[in-house]
Amino acid sequence: MIVICEPICRVFSHEKVNSGFIYGLRLAFPDDRIRFYADVTHIEAIRTILAHDNVEIENIEYVPIVLSDSTTLRGAIHYYQLFKRIFAEVIDLGTNKIFFLSYSPVLIYLIKRLKQRPTFGSFKFTFVLHGDFESIKGDARMTNPLISPHNYVIKNSTLFERIRDVKPKDVARKIYRSGRRFFQICSTFFNLKMSISQWFPTKKILLWRDSPDFKYIALSEQVVGNAKKYIDTNRVNIHTIVLPTNFAAPISQPGNKYVKFAIFGYGSSAVLRVIADKLSQKEIKRQYEIRIIGMDNTGLSGYPNIICPSAGRPLTRQDMEKYAKDVDVFMILYHKGQYQLTCSGTILEAISNSKPVLHFDNDCINSFNRPNNPIGICCNNMDEYVERVVDIITNYETYIPQFQLYRRNIMKLREALSVKSSVPRIRNSFVWES
């Protein structure tokens, strides 16, 4: 029996990588039944993405669980009781191992507390490390050098200007978001939902009561090397498994008359606004398009070459891939300090959609865009990035052979990163010697 638990994500959050891990565990342990604990909305998202990717997983049982906010005292109590019940069920299933697709320091603390009980003392756990692992650096509030005052000056809009610029179709959404923020503030003060996160620093919790019974998965190759600067990795049993992804069918070079860039999924509207401002100051005579295939178009509605098909609403997987189909290049806007200790799903989406990337110097993206197999163009600073964008716009036809080369290299990389290629590492992350 393979027991998998997603204790945090709802709906489509992490559905691509989680489906990859579930499929990888099925391939690693083909004869074992799988039980998957998750929120009912996430279970539906997993089923949807597996069907979309034409991946069939047999002999799997989906068990809905109720999630909570692990950063609150009430949520921590809820999870303690939830995990105690799940652990008892796992014993009844005849196993003592659980594969957690996500984590928080509070949840690991609760699990380590439960493991001190004689009943659960033999339990073993594997945790997938996501964004919270970055907090061991201790610089979570670092400024973004790409949008520093040295690059440009942000014009602060007045309240009247912000109200004036709201489009009629967006009024209801703006009111809803404002009301939701107000309700959250009220809940914090009147329902005493004080955060307990500061009591559970990630580094301290990972090292507390550490043992070989705990394994952790880093999602790209640069993570472990960077982590050694901040934590004793010899004490933390970290395995490297690059984000397991069920890749979409390959897409050929689009036959565009002008270049089309895209921001796919999570982007940075603030960084894109810097780029848009600088492009507006250039004498660009050719048409171009920057398409936001996501929800974040804050402050960008006034730029004629930037479009956002979602109109601020979530897109389905089918819509996202539809809007990506005729794009030439994915723009990735992370700076050097981001994604040092985890992996961005954006680069895997670029690889899955067969799109070259234009990015800033960043350890995570560099680990995929390698000198011996380049899949895009790396820029060292904002000015270099903007000049490259201008050059691609102006000399689009001369870049097409280069883009085709990047696509061929992407296909090589896809083979190396496929879920099937990751099976030995996935198996090793969930096997303990007797």
N, C-alpha and C positions, 0 to 999 in steps of 0.2 A: 504493500500500500504506500502510495506517495501522497503525502498531505501538503497542500499548498495553501497559504493564507495571504490575502491582501487586506491589511488592517486599516488602511488609510484612504485609498483611492475610491472615488465614486465616478459614475458615468464614464466618460471617455478619457479621463486622466490616466496616463501611462498604459493605455489599452494596447498600443502597438508593441512595446517592449514586454509587457506582461504576457501577451499572447505568444510572443517569441519564446519566453522562458517556459511556459506551459507546454508548448510544442517540443521544445528541446528536452524537457524532462520526460515527455512521452517517448521520444526517440532514445533517450538514454536508458530508460527502464521500460521497454516495450511490453513486458508481461505483467506489470503492476497496475492495479486499479488506481485511479487518481481521485482524490477528494479535494475540491476547491472551495475554500471559505472566502466569501467576499460580499460586499454590499450588492443588493439585488440589481441596482442600476449598472454596476460595474460588470456583473455577470452577463447582463444583456449586451453590454458593450463588447465584452470578450467574444461572445457568440457571434455578434455582428461582424467584428473584424476578422475572425477566423473564416466565416463564410465568404467575406469579401476577398480574402487572400487564398481561397480555395484550399484551406487546410482542414482536414477532418481529424478530430481527436476522438478515438474510441475509448470506451470503458472509463468515462469520467462522470463524476457526480458533483453537481453544483449545489452548495449549501449556503443559503443567504444568512448573513449576520448583520446585526445593527451596529453601525459605527458611531463614534462620538468624537469630541475634540480632546485629544490626549494632552493638550497644553493646560487644561483646567483640572481642578481637583475632582470635580464631578466626573469628568471624562476619564481620569485615571482610575477612579473606583470602578467605573463601568468596564474598562478594559481588563482590570484585574479579575473581575468576575467572569468576563467573557473568555479570557485565556484559560482560567481554571476549568471552565466547562469544556472548552475545546480539548485541553490536555487530557481530561478524563475520557472524552470520546476517542481520542487518539489511542489511548491505552486499550480500549475496547476493540479497536481495529487491529490490534496486534503489532503496533509499531511504536517508536519513540522518537521520530524525526519529523520536523516541520520546516518547510521552505517558505520563508517570508519574503514576499515580493517588494515590500517597502518597510520602513522602520521610522521610529523617532526615538530619541534618547530615553524619553519617559517609558515607551513601550519595552525597550530593551531592559531597562531597570526593573520593570514589573515582571518580565519573563525571568530575569536572573533571580528575583526574589522567589518566584514560584518554584524555580529549579532547586532551591534550598530545601524544599519539602521532600521528605523521603520518597513519597509517591512519585515525584517527578524528577528525582535526582539523576536518572539515567538518560534524560531527554537530551537531544542534540538539535542544533538549530543552524540554519543558513540564512543570512540576511543580505539582501541586495542593497548596496549603498547608493543613495541618491543625493540630492542637493544639500541636505543638512550636513553631510560629511565635510563640506567646505568650511563649516564653522570652526573646525579645529585649527584653522589658520589664525583665528582671532582678529581678522580684519574685514569682517562682514560689511562694515560701513565705509569701506574705501570709496573714494570718489572715482567717477568714470573719466579717465583722461581724454576720451574722445569727445566729451562735451564740456570740457573745462573752459573757464573764461578765456584761456589763451587761444582757443579755437574760434569762438564766436561769442557774441553778446546776445542773450535771450531777451527779447522784448516782452515785458510783463504786461499782459492784457488787463484792462480794467474790468470790473464786474459787469459794467454796461456793455463793453465790447464782447465779453464772453456770452452774455445773454443774447445780444444782437446776432451773433454768428451761429447760434443754434438753429438748425433746420427744423421746420415744422414736424417732419416725420420722426425726428429724434427727441421731441419734447417728452413723450411718455416714458421713453427709456431713461432720459436724464432724471426725471422726477422719481422714477423707481429706484435708480442707483443712489440718489441723494437720500431718499427715505430709508433705504437699506442701511446706508452708512450711519444715519441718525439712530436707527434702531439698534445697531451694533454697539454704538457708544452708550446708549441708554442701558443696554444689557450689561455692559461692563460695570457701570456704576451702581445700577439698582439691583442687579441679580448677583453681584459679587463674583463674577466670572473672572477672577484674577488669574493671570497666566502663571503657571508654575515652571515654565520652560527654563527660566534662569537658574532654577535649582538643579537642573540636570544637564550640565555641559557635555557635549558629545564626546569629547576626548576622555573626560573622566569616567563616563559611563562605559565606554568601550573597554577601558583598562580595568575597571572595577570587577573583581571576581572573574577575571578572564580565565579561560580554560580551552583545551583542544575541542571541547564540545560545541564551541561557537566558531563558525566560519562566516566570512564576509566576502562579498563579491564586488570588485571594482569594475566599472563599466567601460573603461578604456585603458590603453597601455600606459599613459602618462601618469595615471593616478597614483600608483604605488611609489614610483620614483619621487613624485612631489610630496607624497605623504610622509616620507622618511624625514623631511625637514621639520615636521611638527609632531610626530608620534612615533613611538617605538614599534615599528611594523613587525619586529620579530615576535612581539607579544600578541599582536593582532593577526589572526590567521586570514590573510587576504588572498583571494583568488582573482585572477583577471579573466573576465568574459566580456568581450566587446558586445555592446547592446545587441542582443539577438533579435534579428529583424527578418520577417517574412517579406522579401522584396517584391515590389510590383513588377509587372511585365516591362521589359526594356522599352524605352522611348527613343526614337531616332531624332536627329537634328531637325528642328522645326524649320519650315520654309518661310521665314518671316521676311518682310521688306525692310524692317528696322528692328533694332535689338529690343528685347523684352527681358527686364530683370524682375525678380520676385523676392519678397520676404515671405518665407513659409513658416507658419505656426508662430511660435513666440519670436518676437522681434523687439527692437527698441525704437519706439517712435521718436524719442529724444535724439538718438544718434542719426536716424534717418532725416530728421528735421535739419540737423547740421549739414548733412550731405545735400539735401534739397536746397538749402539756402546758398550753399557754395555753388551748386549747379546753376542756380538762377542768376548768378553773377558772371557766368561764362557765356561766351558767344557761341551757342550751340545751334547750328543751322539744320540739323537733321531731327526727325521725329524719334522719340524713344518712349518707353513706358516702364514704370516701376510699379509692380502689382503687389499689393499687400494681401497675401492669402492667409488671413488670420483676422483678428478682431481689433488690434491696436492701431488705430490711425489718428491718435490724438494730435491735434495741431497740424495735420497734414492735408486737410480738406481744401485748402486754398491753392495747392500746387497742381497745375493742369496735367502734368505728366505722371502724377501718382494717383492710382485708383485703388479702391478697396471694395471688391464685389460683395463682401459680407455685410456691409452697412452696419458693422458693430455687433452682428449676431454670430453665434457659433455656426461653423460650416460642417457639413457631413464629410466623412472621408471621401466619398465619391465626388463631392463638389471640390474639395481641396485638390484632388488629383486631376479633376477636369480643368481647373484653372491653372494648374501647373503644366499641362500638356504642351502648350506652345511657347513656354518660357525658355530662354536661352541660358540664363545664369541665375543661380540662387545667390543672393546677397546675405552674408552672415556678418553680424555687426558686433560681435563680442570683443572686448578688449583683452589685453594680456592677462589681467588679474582674474578673469572669469573662467569657470570650468577647469580649474587646475586639479580639482579632486573629485570630479565626476565627469560624465559625458553628456553632451548636448544631443538631444534627439534630432535637432535640426540637420546636423551633418548626415545622419542616417537617412533622413527623409530626402536629402539631396541625392544620396547614393541610390536610394530606392527608386527615385524618379528620374534617374540617369541625367542629373543636372550638374554641370561644372559649378564650382563655387568661387566667389570673390569675397575674400575675408581679410580681417586684420590678423596680425601675428598673435596667435593664441595656441597654447600647448595642446588643447583638445583637438582643434581643427587641424593643426600641424601633424598630429599623429595619424591622420587619414590622408592628408595632402602631402605625400612624401616625395622627396627629390627623385627617387628612382621610379616613381609611378605617380606623377602629378595628376591631380584631378581638378585643379583650379589655380587661382592666382592669389598670392599672399601679399598684402601691403603692410608697411611698417607704421604708417601714421595716417591721419585724416587727409592731409593734402595729397599724399601719394594715392590714396584710395580714390579721391575725387578725380584726380588727373587720369587715373586708369579708367574710370567710368566714362569720362569725356572721350578718351581715346577709343574705347569700344563703341561708343555711340557714333563717333565720326568715321571710324574705319571698320564698320561692322563686317563687311564682306571679307576683309583680310583676317578677321578673327575666326571665321567659321571653320577653317581647317584645324585651328588650335582647339576649338570646342569639340570637334569630332575626335581628336586625339584624346582629350580628357574623357570623353564618353567611353572610348575603348578601354582606357585605364580604369574607369569606374566598373566596367564589367569584370575586369580581373579582380578588383577589390571585392566586388559583390560575391564572387566565388569563395574568396578567403574568409569573408565575414558571414557567410550563410549560417543558418541555424544548424544545419547538418554538420558543418565544419566545426561548430562549437560543442558538439555532443560530448566528446571526451572530457573537456573542461567542465561542462555542466555536471557530468556524472561524478567527476572527482570532487566537485564542491559539495556533493551530497552523499558521500560515502565515507564511513569511518572504519578503521581497522578494529576487529573484535578485541 
